[in-house]
């Protein structure tokens, strides 16, 4: 089968790879209908995530049709249309039992790498390096789905394929940021990043009762998308002081909840950006943290900051004094998608959430390298490059 493979830093190629096969009784094989790029994939391309090997198939967000079923799969049969959560959960360990699915104890087949990096290992994820299990990714014609009764969800008839696609990762990740960030009725929420996850976090905050939601970015097409499809207010950080703007909009207090949906390659202006970029290029720090710094500084006293963007290691000049002295709550997580997807599919069915607008570029799998160029360089208004095998 054809698949989009990592061939080194900033190098992707469409190659022929072996078809996946049933390996365990709880597996299914899914024929991919749509799979999408994600901002965290760029960390792979830029060489900031360890343990990538030439020929690894990338991609972790997808939906499709079940074409083969393991003998102990109970919830799926051949022909089912499903969306698959990007993190793999076994459904039986302590973490899965407590709805902490991305922390599954049993699905990362190479736990030593992340134990050395982070002290403990999270669960496995499709197409995201051997540090996260070495699973074949979704930018392929077919994908093996382990523990399918827990990670694959039937798509209701009224939801089209493109809409369902974003229930794989972008939508549940954004919802988790608002939920675990503690958004409640009457809150003011600020979201850094107007990509797919940031937009979904903003929409989630609105549905959870936030009175004001402000989304921060610099790209006019993304800010326009937020206003049109999400209905949130926007701030162009290239044109104003974000902290001052948020204080102005909140009567001087600052947001109740700040959600950072940018991650380890955040952009900003001035000496701070040069400092972080040089240190990152020299591997003196792993990640560029200007967005999370700004979120901590902007949040009101006693508020909540949620790190939703992907970080891999160590950052410099983190405002720990502000976090402690302002009495902030800081949380972070990879998505616990299995907790949210059934509820989100119901909301999609009712039209409460729009996702298909995120698919700004729908391409064939053969156009995968071009799609990632558009996505990485933010050309032609690309928010997500979606591939159709």
Protein Blocks (a to p, Z undefined) as FASTA:
>chain_A
ZZdddebehiacdddddddddfbfkbccdddfbdcddfklmmmmnopaghiaehiagdjb
dcdddfbdcfkbfkbcehiacdddfbdcehlamklmnopaklofklmmblmlmmmmnopa
cdddehiajknnopacfbbfbdcdehkllmpccddfklcfklmmmmmmmmmmmmmmmmmn
opaehiacddehjbfklmmmmmmmmmnopabdcdddfbfklmmmmmmmnopacddfklbc
fklmmmmmnnonopfbdcdffbjmbccedjklmmmmmmmmnopafbdcklmmmmmmmpcg
hiacddfbccfbdcehiafklmmmnopacddddddfklmmmmmmmmmmnopacfklmmmb
ccdfklmmmmmmmmmnopghiabdcddZZ
